[in-house]
Amino acid sequence: MSHLNVTKLTKTVGAKTLFKDVEFSLYPGERAGLIGVNGTGKSTLMSILAGDVEADSVNMDHPKKYEITYLKQEPEFDESLTVLETVFSGDSPILALNRSYEQALKNMMVDSSSTQLQEELMNIQEGMEQENAWDINALAKTALTKLGIDMFDQPVGELSGGQKKRVALAKALIEPADLILLDEPTNHLDALSTEWLQETLLRMNSAMLFVTHDRYFLDAVSTHIFELADQTMYTHKGNYGDYLENKAIRDEMAASSQQKLENRFRSELKWIRRGAKARSTKQKARIQRFEEIKENVQKENDNTSLELSMQSQRLGKKIIEGENLGMAFGDNVIFRNFDFLLQGGDRIGIVGPNGAGKSTLLKLIAGDYEPTEGRLEYGSTVKIAHFTQHLPEMNEAQRMIEYIQEISSDYEAAKGVRLSATQMLERFLFPSNAHGTQIGKLSGGERKRLYLLKLLMEQPNILLLDEPTNDLDIQTLSVLEDFLENFPGVVITISHDRFFLDRIARKLWTTGTGEVLEYQGHYSDFIKEKPVPAAKAEPMAEPIKETPKPEKPKKKMTFKEQQEYKTILDDISEVESRIEEREGEMAKAGADFEKLNKLTEEVDELTEQYDTLIDRWTYLQEIAES
């Protein structure tokens, strides 16, 4: 079996040891999600496996013919090649055959009467048939189309950075490989493209190691979680939900000072385990009940919001109002006739296809652009913080602590608690021994985290966030989400991260149709109810005809199912209450491990009952709605 076994993996950068004597194995079909705080060496580890970076020491045991393909965060291309030539640019013979086939087609378009060219094309087609190369050709074009790239003959040099990343992803998916390394594959992907990528990876037999901040994606795809922390790697079997569950149990058994961390993991676990299922049924009552349970858990332990709880400038009654807004660049109309009135506590997500004007709308509200139509009015107390995709220039010789102290060395958090700049850095996951580090030595994700903290410390009352989740690690996102949930002002955010939008946004503004439309509810519900039209695909060489399936007759509930349906929500609520009671007892059990183990078993049994009830309720609900 062609597996990879890594031992004694050590890497030091300057005076910083990223990891020491790391060991792990990957077998075909295993998909490991690599997580860890920014700066722990996730991308470095993948570059070492790909052979792009040298380790201080490493033993890699695998068969001689062991192919590795690597999707970098910032892919490099020969920009003179077309999109399709780039996708087929690997060393594999099957890719070389596809390159020859595409070139032969081009030659025939120039001179279709040439007998020599006709024979050349026929010979290549025979070779494609013998090597089963048609599947790769179809997969390449399907992948590009699903990822929003439909101009196959366009030079790569003319593409945007996000489009180049998607071309590189398509290339990684079609290259024959024993191990696939993917560094943030979901960056720049919309929800439909991300779901397609999930399904595609689940069908592949290669071993995989991937870094992502998209927790729905991580939960759906991973069979293992590899966690980089404390200069070592911890291996967890199962998906992200399993990892969170194990992490929460370990935290429960730790000292009481870790209580706030436990609550954060438990809160996130509920969103992964229960929230997604509840939302998928579109039952607003279930969503509301979950929110009430979540609020009660937070009231029992107020440390949850203390993780990054800050004061903000008071908002007056009038915040921001837009009337008959329109924005155009020359003849290119982005949107028009948009009216809105912000209210205190608004949580708004801006969604839409790439290039549909999301960032333009955010810049308009921030005051960076003047509307070409309509008017904007701001309240006198409004103080905006605008987090853009591109960081401002930072003095690379400046130390982190000095950068934060430019705002304040003594900060007033919520409830009158005063925190030093050092404490604020620690709450944003920068350990005290790193506060003197120069900014030039930070990773891209660490710089983004530092800049975000500085913006939040300015005490704004309106936060405009443009793709804040890109390049941030999952732990930082969890802290940020906790903060945003308790932030007293207004939050408007652009994000492709489904989990982040589901947790933060209660209202959506959608772009891409020449107008801005409003949707009340969660993003997961939105993409189920209002799917984005797929891009048009270029015709395949051999299209596959699907036989239409006959419609199934609508199913009706039996009398027994009708009685069960009447009481099942109450049954779910009762089990939820029992789970909460046991979890409360666990929080108070301290170091009584015998009691903790007993309570943990009870919670596991109750959770299994809960999952069974949810599955049964989903089944009955689908019949009721049919």
C-alpha positions as CSV (number, residue, x, y, z in Angstrom):
1,M,0.0,0.0,0.0
2,S,1.4,3.4,-1.1
3,H,1.5,5.3,2.2
4,L,3.6,8.1,3.6
5,N,5.3,7.7,7.0
6,V,7.0,10.9,8.4
7,T,9.3,10.8,11.4
8,K,11.8,13.1,13.1
9,L,10.4,16.2,11.3
10,T,12.1,19.3,12.8
11,K,12.1,22.8,11.5
12,T,13.6,26.0,13.0
13,V,13.3,29.5,11.5
14,G,15.8,31.9,13.0
15,A,15.5,31.5,16.7
16,K,12.0,30.0,16.5
17,T,11.4,26.3,16.5
18,L,8.2,25.6,14.6
19,F,8.1,21.9,15.4
20,K,10.4,19.2,16.7
21,D,10.4,15.5,16.1
22,V,7.0,15.4,14.5
23,E,5.6,12.0,13.4
24,F,2.6,11.1,11.4
25,S,1.4,8.7,8.7
26,L,-1.1,9.1,5.8
27,Y,-2.7,6.2,3.9
28,P,-4.7,6.3,0.6
29,G,-8.2,7.7,1.2
30,E,-7.2,9.4,4.5
31,R,-7.9,13.2,4.5
32,A,-6.2,15.1,7.3
33,G,-7.1,18.7,8.1
34,L,-4.1,20.5,9.4
35,I,-5.0,23.2,12.0
36,G,-3.1,25.5,14.4
37,V,-2.6,29.1,15.2
38,N,-1.0,31.3,12.6
39,G,2.8,31.1,12.8
40,T,2.9,27.4,14.0
41,G,4.2,26.3,10.6
42,K,1.3,24.8,8.7
43,S,2.3,26.1,5.3
44,T,6.0,25.4,6.1
45,L,5.2,21.8,6.9
46,M,3.4,21.3,3.6
47,S,6.2,23.0,1.7
48,I,8.6,20.5,3.3
49,L,6.5,17.5,2.2
50,A,6.3,19.0,-1.3
51,G,10.1,19.4,-1.4
52,D,10.0,23.2,-1.7
53,V,11.5,23.9,1.7
54,E,14.3,22.0,3.5
55,A,13.7,20.7,7.0
56,D,16.4,20.6,9.7
57,S,15.7,16.9,9.9
58,V,13.1,14.5,8.5
59,N,12.7,10.9,7.5
60,M,10.0,10.3,4.8
61,D,9.2,6.7,4.1
62,H,7.2,6.0,1.0
63,P,7.3,3.9,-2.2
64,K,9.8,5.0,-4.9
65,K,7.0,6.1,-7.3
66,Y,5.2,8.3,-4.9
67,E,3.7,11.4,-6.5
68,I,2.8,14.5,-4.5
69,T,0.9,17.5,-5.9
70,Y,0.8,20.8,-4.0
71,L,-1.6,23.7,-4.1
72,K,0.2,26.8,-2.7
73,Q,-1.6,29.8,-1.2
74,E,0.2,31.9,-3.8
75,P,0.6,29.8,-6.9
76,E,3.2,30.6,-9.5
77,F,2.5,30.3,-13.3
78,D,4.0,30.8,-16.7
79,E,1.7,33.7,-17.5
80,S,2.1,33.3,-21.2
81,L,0.2,30.0,-21.1
82,T,-3.6,29.8,-21.5
83,V,-5.8,28.5,-18.7
84,L,-6.2,25.0,-20.2
85,E,-2.5,24.8,-21.0
86,T,-1.7,25.6,-17.4
87,V,-4.1,23.0,-16.0
88,F,-2.4,20.4,-18.3
89,S,1.1,21.5,-17.6
90,G,2.2,18.7,-15.3
91,D,4.9,16.1,-15.9
92,S,2.5,13.1,-16.1
93,P,2.3,11.3,-19.5
94,I,-1.5,11.5,-19.4
95,L,-1.3,15.3,-19.0
96,A,1.2,15.5,-21.9
97,L,-1.3,13.6,-24.0
98,N,-4.0,16.0,-23.2
99,R,-1.7,18.9,-24.1
100,S,-1.1,17.4,-27.4
101,Y,-4.8,16.8,-28.0
102,E,-5.7,20.4,-27.2
103,Q,-2.9,21.7,-29.4
104,A,-4.0,19.5,-32.3
105,L,-7.5,20.8,-32.0
106,K,-6.1,24.4,-32.3
107,N,-4.1,23.5,-35.3
108,M,-7.2,22.0,-37.0
109,M,-9.1,25.2,-36.4
110,V,-6.4,27.1,-38.3
111,D,-6.3,24.6,-41.3
112,S,-9.1,22.0,-41.1
113,S,-8.4,20.8,-44.7
114,S,-4.9,19.6,-43.9
115,T,-4.6,15.8,-44.2
116,Q,-1.5,15.7,-42.1
117,L,-3.2,17.6,-39.2
118,Q,-6.3,15.3,-39.5
119,E,-4.1,12.2,-39.2
120,E,-2.2,13.7,-36.3
121,L,-5.4,14.4,-34.5
122,M,-6.7,10.9,-35.1
123,N,-3.5,9.3,-33.8
124,I,-3.7,11.5,-30.6
125,Q,-7.4,10.5,-30.1
126,E,-6.5,6.9,-30.4
127,G,-3.8,7.4,-27.7
128,M,-6.4,9.2,-25.5
129,E,-8.7,6.2,-25.9
130,Q,-5.9,3.7,-25.0
131,E,-4.7,5.7,-21.9
132,N,-8.2,6.6,-20.7
133,A,-7.2,10.2,-21.0
134,W,-10.7,11.4,-21.9
135,D,-11.7,11.3,-18.2
136,I,-8.9,13.7,-17.3
137,N,-9.9,16.1,-20.1
138,A,-13.5,16.1,-19.0
139,L,-12.6,16.5,-15.3
140,A,-10.3,19.5,-16.1
141,K,-13.0,21.4,-18.0
142,T,-15.7,20.5,-15.4
143,A,-13.4,21.6,-12.6
144,L,-12.6,24.9,-14.2
145,T,-16.3,25.6,-14.9
146,K,-17.4,24.6,-11.4
147,L,-14.8,26.9,-10.0
148,G,-16.1,29.8,-12.1
149,I,-13.5,29.8,-14.9
150,D,-15.1,29.4,-18.4
151,M,-12.6,31.2,-20.7
152,F,-10.2,28.2,-21.3
153,D,-8.1,30.0,-23.9
154,Q,-7.6,33.2,-21.8
155,P,-3.9,33.8,-20.9
156,V,-3.3,33.2,-17.2
157,G,-1.5,36.5,-16.9
158,E,-4.8,38.3,-17.5
159,L,-6.6,36.6,-14.5
160,S,-7.1,38.1,-11.1
161,G,-5.3,36.6,-8.0
162,G,-8.4,34.7,-7.0
163,Q,-8.9,33.3,-10.5
164,K,-5.3,32.2,-10.6
165,K,-5.8,30.3,-7.3
166,R,-8.9,28.6,-8.8
167,V,-6.9,27.5,-11.9
168,A,-4.2,26.1,-9.6
169,L,-6.8,24.2,-7.7
170,A,-8.2,22.7,-10.9
171,K,-4.7,21.7,-11.8
172,A,-4.1,20.0,-8.4
173,L,-7.3,18.1,-8.7
174,I,-6.6,16.4,-12.1
175,E,-2.9,15.6,-11.5
176,P,-2.4,11.9,-10.8
177,A,-1.0,11.9,-7.2
178,D,-0.6,9.6,-4.2
179,L,-0.7,12.6,-1.8
180,I,-2.5,15.9,-2.4
181,L,-1.5,19.0,-0.4
182,L,-4.0,21.8,-0.4
183,D,-3.2,25.1,1.4
184,E,-6.5,27.1,1.9
185,P,-8.3,25.6,-1.1
186,T,-11.6,27.3,-0.3
187,N,-10.2,30.9,-0.4
188,H,-11.9,32.8,-3.2
189,L,-14.6,30.1,-3.6
190,D,-18.3,30.8,-3.3
191,A,-20.6,28.4,-1.5
192,L,-21.6,26.3,-4.6
193,S,-18.0,25.9,-5.7
194,T,-17.0,24.9,-2.1
195,E,-19.7,22.3,-2.0
196,W,-18.6,20.9,-5.4
197,L,-15.0,20.7,-4.1
198,Q,-16.2,18.9,-1.0
199,E,-18.0,16.3,-3.1
200,T,-15.0,15.9,-5.5
201,L,-12.5,15.3,-2.7
202,L,-14.7,12.8,-1.0
203,R,-14.7,10.7,-4.3
204,M,-10.9,10.7,-4.6
205,N,-8.7,7.9,-3.3
206,S,-5.5,9.9,-2.8
207,A,-4.2,10.7,0.7
208,M,-4.7,14.4,1.5
209,L,-3.4,17.0,3.8
210,F,-5.1,20.3,3.7
211,V,-5.2,23.6,5.6
212,T,-8.5,25.5,5.7
213,H,-10.3,28.0,7.9
214,D,-13.7,26.8,6.6
215,R,-15.0,24.7,9.4
216,Y,-18.0,23.2,7.5
217,F,-15.6,22.1,4.8
218,L,-13.1,20.8,7.5
219,D,-15.9,18.8,9.2
220,A,-17.3,17.4,5.9
221,V,-14.0,16.3,4.3
222,S,-11.6,15.3,7.1
223,T,-11.0,11.8,8.4
224,H,-8.3,13.0,10.7
225,I,-7.3,16.3,12.3
226,F,-3.6,17.1,12.7
227,E,-3.1,20.0,15.2
228,L,0.2,21.9,15.4
229,A,0.8,23.4,18.8
230,D,3.6,23.6,21.4
231,Q,6.2,22.7,18.7
232,T,4.6,19.3,18.1
233,M,1.7,17.7,16.3
234,Y,-1.3,16.1,17.9
235,T,-3.2,13.6,15.8
236,H,-7.0,13.2,16.2
237,K,-9.0,10.5,14.5
238,G,-12.3,11.7,13.0
239,N,-13.6,15.0,11.6
240,Y,-13.6,18.5,13.1
241,G,-16.7,17.8,15.2
242,D,-15.0,14.8,16.8
243,Y,-11.9,16.9,17.4
244,L,-14.0,19.6,19.1
245,E,-15.8,17.1,21.3
246,N,-12.6,15.5,22.5
247,K,-11.0,18.9,23.0
248,A,-14.0,20.0,25.1
249,I,-13.8,16.9,27.3
250,R,-10.0,17.4,27.8
251,D,-10.6,21.0,28.8
252,E,-13.4,20.0,31.2
253,M,-10.8,17.9,33.1
254,A,-8.2,20.7,33.1
255,A,-7.9,23.5,35.7
256,S,-10.8,25.9,36.2
257,S,-8.7,28.7,34.6
258,Q,-9.4,27.0,31.3
259,Q,-13.2,27.4,31.7
260,K,-13.5,30.1,29.1
261,L,-11.7,28.0,26.5
262,E,-14.0,25.1,27.2
263,N,-17.1,27.2,26.7
264,R,-15.8,28.5,23.4
265,F,-15.1,24.9,22.1
266,R,-18.5,23.8,23.4
267,S,-20.3,26.7,21.7
268,E,-18.6,25.9,18.4
269,L,-19.3,22.2,18.8
270,K,-23.0,22.9,19.1
271,W,-22.9,24.9,15.8
272,I,-21.2,22.0,14.1
273,R,-23.2,19.2,15.6
274,R,-26.7,20.8,16.0
275,G,-26.8,24.2,14.4
276,A,-26.3,23.0,10.8
277,K,-28.9,20.3,11.1
278,A,-31.4,22.6,12.6
279,R,-30.9,25.3,9.9
280,S,-31.1,22.8,7.1
281,T,-34.8,22.1,8.0
282,K,-35.5,25.9,7.9
283,Q,-37.4,25.7,11.2
284,K,-37.2,29.2,12.7
285,A,-38.6,27.9,16.0
286,R,-35.8,25.4,16.3
287,I,-33.2,28.2,15.5
288,Q,-34.7,30.4,18.1
289,R,-34.7,27.6,20.7
290,F,-31.0,27.0,20.0
291,E,-30.2,30.7,20.4
292,E,-32.0,30.7,23.8
293,I,-30.1,27.6,25.0
294,K,-26.8,29.3,23.9
295,E,-27.6,32.5,25.8
296,N,-28.4,30.5,28.9
297,V,-25.0,28.7,28.7
298,Q,-23.2,32.0,28.3
299,K,-25.1,33.4,31.4
300,E,-23.9,30.5,33.5
301,N,-20.3,31.4,32.7
302,D,-19.7,35.0,31.8
303,N,-16.1,34.2,30.9
304,T,-17.2,33.3,27.4
305,S,-17.5,36.9,26.3
306,L,-14.5,38.0,28.4
307,E,-12.2,36.4,25.8
308,L,-12.3,39.6,23.7
309,S,-14.9,41.8,25.2
310,M,-14.4,45.5,24.5
311,Q,-16.0,48.9,24.9
312,S,-17.2,50.8,21.8
313,Q,-18.3,54.3,21.2
314,R,-22.0,54.9,22.0
315,L,-24.3,54.9,19.0
316,G,-27.0,57.5,18.7
317,K,-30.5,56.9,17.4
318,K,-29.4,57.8,13.9
319,I,-26.7,55.6,12.5
320,I,-26.4,55.4,8.6
321,E,-29.2,55.8,6.1
322,G,-28.9,55.2,2.4
323,E,-31.6,56.4,0.0
324,N,-31.9,55.5,-3.7
325,L,-28.2,54.6,-3.8
326,G,-26.5,53.7,-7.1
327,M,-22.9,53.0,-8.0
328,A,-21.4,52.9,-11.5
329,F,-17.9,53.0,-13.0
330,G,-18.4,54.6,-16.4
331,D,-21.0,52.4,-18.3
332,N,-20.6,49.6,-15.8
333,V,-23.5,49.8,-13.4
334,I,-22.8,47.9,-10.1
335,F,-26.1,48.5,-8.5
336,R,-28.8,51.1,-8.2
337,N,-32.0,52.0,-6.3
338,F,-30.7,50.6,-3.0
339,D,-32.3,51.9,0.3
340,F,-31.2,50.9,3.8
341,L,-31.4,52.1,7.3
342,L,-28.9,50.6,9.8
343,Q,-30.2,49.9,13.3
344,G,-28.3,49.2,16.5
345,G,-27.1,45.6,16.8
346,D,-27.5,44.9,13.0
347,R,-25.5,41.9,11.8
348,I,-25.4,42.0,8.0
349,G,-23.5,39.7,5.6
350,I,-22.9,40.8,2.0
351,V,-22.8,37.9,-0.4
352,G,-22.7,37.5,-4.2
353,P,-20.5,36.2,-7.0
354,N,-16.9,37.4,-7.3
355,G,-16.8,40.8,-9.0
356,A,-20.4,41.6,-8.2
357,G,-19.7,44.8,-6.2
358,K,-19.5,43.5,-2.6
359,S,-16.3,45.4,-1.8
360,T,-17.6,48.4,-3.7
361,L,-20.7,48.5,-1.5
362,L,-18.6,48.3,1.7
363,K,-16.3,51.1,0.5
364,L,-19.3,53.2,-0.3
365,I,-20.6,52.8,3.3
366,A,-17.1,53.5,4.6
367,G,-17.0,56.7,2.7
368,D,-14.1,55.7,0.4
369,Y,-16.4,56.1,-2.6
370,E,-19.1,58.7,-3.4
371,P,-22.3,57.2,-4.8
372,T,-23.1,58.1,-8.4
373,E,-26.8,58.2,-7.4
374,G,-28.7,58.8,-4.2
375,R,-27.4,60.0,-0.8
376,L,-25.8,58.6,2.4
377,E,-26.4,60.2,5.8
378,Y,-24.4,59.4,8.9
379,G,-25.3,59.9,12.5
380,S,-23.1,62.3,14.5
381,T,-21.8,59.5,16.8
382,V,-20.8,57.0,14.1
383,K,-17.2,55.7,14.3
384,I,-16.3,53.3,11.5
385,A,-13.5,50.7,11.4
386,H,-13.0,49.3,7.9
387,F,-11.0,46.1,7.6
388,T,-10.0,45.6,4.0
389,Q,-8.7,42.6,2.1
390,H,-5.3,44.3,1.6
391,L,-3.4,45.3,4.8
392,P,-1.9,48.7,5.0
393,E,1.9,49.0,5.0
394,M,3.4,48.1,8.4
395,N,6.8,49.0,9.7
396,E,8.6,45.7,9.6
397,A,11.2,46.8,12.1
398,Q,8.5,47.7,14.7
399,R,7.7,45.3,17.5
400,M,4.2,43.9,18.0
401,I,3.9,45.5,21.5
402,E,4.9,48.9,20.1
403,Y,2.4,48.6,17.2
404,I,-0.5,48.0,19.7
405,Q,0.7,50.7,22.1
406,E,0.3,53.3,19.3
407,I,-3.4,53.0,20.1
408,S,-3.1,52.7,23.9
409,S,-1.0,51.0,26.6
410,D,-3.9,50.9,28.9
411,Y,-7.2,49.8,27.5
412,E,-10.7,49.8,29.1
413,A,-12.6,46.6,28.2
414,A,-16.2,45.9,29.0
415,K,-17.6,46.3,32.6
416,G,-14.8,48.7,33.5
417,V,-12.0,46.2,33.4
418,R,-8.7,47.7,32.3
419,L,-6.3,45.7,30.3
420,S,-2.7,46.4,29.2
421,A,-1.5,46.1,25.6
422,T,0.2,42.9,26.7
423,Q,-3.0,41.4,28.0
424,M,-4.8,42.4,24.8
425,L,-2.2,40.6,22.7
426,E,-2.5,37.5,24.8
427,R,-6.3,37.5,24.4
428,F,-5.8,37.6,20.6
429,L,-3.6,34.5,20.9
430,F,-0.1,36.2,20.8
431,P,1.9,34.5,23.7
432,S,3.7,36.9,26.0
433,N,7.1,35.6,24.9
434,A,6.4,36.8,21.4
435,H,5.4,40.4,22.1
436,G,8.8,41.7,21.3
437,T,8.8,40.0,17.8
438,Q,9.4,42.4,14.9
439,I,6.4,42.6,12.5
440,G,8.7,41.6,9.6
441,K,9.1,38.2,11.2
442,L,5.4,37.5,11.4
443,S,3.5,35.3,9.0
444,G,0.8,36.8,6.7
445,G,-2.0,35.4,9.0
446,E,-0.3,36.8,12.1
447,R,0.0,40.3,10.6
448,K,-3.7,40.2,9.7
449,R,-4.6,39.2,13.2
450,L,-2.4,42.0,14.7
451,Y,-4.0,44.6,12.4
452,L,-7.5,43.4,13.2
453,L,-6.8,43.7,17.0
454,K,-5.5,47.3,16.5
455,L,-8.7,48.2,14.6
456,L,-10.9,46.7,17.4
457,M,-8.9,48.6,20.1
458,E,-9.8,51.9,18.4
459,Q,-13.3,51.3,19.9
460,P,-15.4,51.7,16.8
461,N,-19.2,51.3,16.9
462,I,-19.5,50.1,13.2
463,L,-17.3,47.4,11.9
464,L,-17.0,46.9,8.1
465,L,-15.1,43.6,7.5
466,D,-14.0,42.6,4.0
467,E,-13.2,38.9,4.0
468,P,-11.9,38.9,7.6
469,T,-11.7,35.1,7.6
470,N,-9.1,34.7,4.9
471,D,-5.7,33.6,6.3
472,L,-6.9,33.7,9.9
473,D,-6.6,30.4,11.9
474,I,-9.6,28.7,13.3
475,Q,-8.8,29.6,16.9
476,T,-8.5,33.3,16.0
477,L,-11.8,33.1,14.1
478,S,-13.5,31.6,17.2
479,V,-12.3,34.5,19.4
480,L,-13.4,37.0,16.7
481,E,-16.8,35.4,16.5
482,D,-17.2,35.5,20.2
483,F,-16.4,39.2,20.1
484,L,-18.7,40.0,17.3
485,E,-21.6,38.2,18.9
486,N,-21.2,40.5,22.0
487,F,-20.2,43.7,20.1
488,P,-22.8,46.4,20.9
489,G,-22.5,48.2,17.6
490,V,-23.2,47.3,14.0
491,V,-21.3,44.6,12.0
492,I,-21.4,44.4,8.1
493,T,-19.1,41.7,6.7
494,I,-18.2,40.2,3.4
495,S,-17.2,36.5,3.6
496,H,-17.2,33.3,1.7
497,D,-16.9,31.4,5.0
498,R,-20.3,29.7,5.5
499,F,-19.7,28.9,9.1
500,F,-18.7,32.5,9.9
501,L,-21.7,33.9,8.1
502,D,-24.1,31.5,9.7
503,R,-22.8,32.4,13.2
504,I,-22.6,36.2,12.7
505,A,-25.1,37.4,10.1
506,R,-28.8,37.6,10.7
507,K,-29.5,39.5,7.5
508,L,-28.0,39.3,4.1
509,W,-27.5,41.9,1.3
510,T,-27.1,40.1,-2.0
511,T,-25.3,41.6,-5.1
512,G,-24.8,40.5,-8.7
513,T,-28.1,41.3,-10.3
514,G,-27.6,45.1,-10.8
515,E,-29.4,45.7,-7.5
516,V,-28.9,44.9,-3.8
517,L,-31.6,42.6,-2.4
518,E,-32.2,41.9,1.3
519,Y,-32.7,38.4,2.8
520,Q,-33.7,37.8,6.4
521,G,-32.1,34.6,7.8
522,H,-29.0,32.4,7.8
523,Y,-26.7,32.0,4.9
524,S,-27.1,28.2,4.8
525,D,-30.9,28.7,4.3
526,F,-30.2,31.4,1.7
527,I,-28.1,29.2,-0.6
528,K,-30.6,26.3,-0.3
529,E,-33.6,28.6,-1.2
530,K,-31.8,30.9,-3.7
531,P,-29.0,29.0,-5.4
532,V,-26.6,31.0,-7.4
533,P,-26.8,30.1,-11.2
534,A,-23.9,28.0,-12.3
535,A,-21.5,29.2,-14.9
536,K,-21.9,28.0,-18.4
537,A,-19.7,25.1,-19.3
538,E,-17.7,24.8,-22.4
539,P,-19.0,21.8,-24.4
540,M,-17.2,18.5,-23.5
541,A,-15.5,16.3,-26.0
542,E,-17.9,13.5,-25.2
543,P,-20.9,14.7,-23.2
544,I,-22.6,12.2,-21.0
545,K,-26.4,11.9,-21.5
546,E,-28.3,11.3,-18.3
547,T,-31.6,9.4,-18.4
548,P,-34.2,11.5,-16.6
549,K,-35.4,9.8,-13.4
550,P,-39.1,9.4,-13.0
551,E,-40.6,11.6,-10.3
552,K,-41.3,9.7,-7.1
553,P,-44.9,9.9,-5.9
554,K,-45.3,12.2,-2.9
555,K,-45.2,10.2,0.4
556,K,-47.8,10.7,3.1
557,M,-47.4,10.1,6.8
558,T,-48.9,7.1,8.4
559,F,-51.2,7.7,11.4
560,K,-48.4,6.6,13.7
561,E,-46.0,9.0,12.0
562,Q,-48.5,11.9,12.4
563,Q,-48.7,11.2,16.2
564,E,-44.9,11.0,16.4
565,Y,-44.6,14.3,14.5
566,K,-46.8,16.1,17.0
567,T,-44.5,15.3,19.9
568,I,-41.0,15.0,18.4
569,L,-40.0,18.6,19.0
570,D,-41.0,18.3,22.7
571,D,-38.9,15.1,22.8
572,I,-35.9,16.9,21.3
573,S,-36.3,19.8,23.8
574,E,-36.4,17.3,26.7
575,V,-33.2,15.6,25.6
576,E,-31.5,19.0,25.1
577,S,-32.5,20.0,28.6
578,R,-31.0,16.7,30.0
579,I,-27.8,17.3,28.1
580,E,-27.5,20.8,29.4
581,E,-28.1,19.5,33.0
582,R,-25.3,16.9,32.6
583,E,-23.0,19.5,31.1
584,G,-23.7,21.8,34.0
585,E,-22.8,19.0,36.5
586,M,-19.6,18.3,34.5
587,A,-18.6,21.9,34.8
588,K,-19.0,21.7,38.6
589,A,-17.3,18.3,39.0
590,G,-13.8,19.7,39.3
591,A,-11.1,17.0,39.5
592,D,-13.6,14.2,40.4
593,F,-12.6,12.1,37.4
594,E,-14.9,9.2,38.3
595,K,-17.9,11.5,38.3
596,L,-16.7,13.1,35.1
597,N,-16.4,9.8,33.3
598,K,-19.9,8.8,34.4
599,L,-21.4,12.1,33.3
600,T,-19.5,11.9,30.0
601,E,-21.0,8.5,29.2
602,E,-24.5,9.9,30.0
603,V,-23.9,12.9,27.7
604,D,-22.7,10.6,25.0
605,E,-25.9,8.5,25.3
606,L,-28.1,11.5,25.4
607,T,-26.3,13.0,22.4
608,E,-26.9,9.8,20.4
609,Q,-30.6,10.0,21.3
610,Y,-30.6,13.6,20.2
611,D,-29.0,12.8,16.9
612,T,-31.5,10.0,16.3
613,L,-34.4,12.3,17.1
614,I,-33.0,15.1,14.8
615,D,-32.6,12.6,11.9
616,R,-36.1,11.3,12.5
617,W,-37.6,14.8,12.7
618,T,-35.8,15.8,9.5
619,Y,-37.3,12.8,7.8
620,L,-40.8,13.6,9.0
621,Q,-40.4,17.3,8.2
622,E,-39.5,16.5,4.6
623,I,-42.7,14.5,4.3
624,A,-44.8,17.2,5.9
625,E,-43.3,19.8,3.4
626,S,-43.6,17.7,0.3
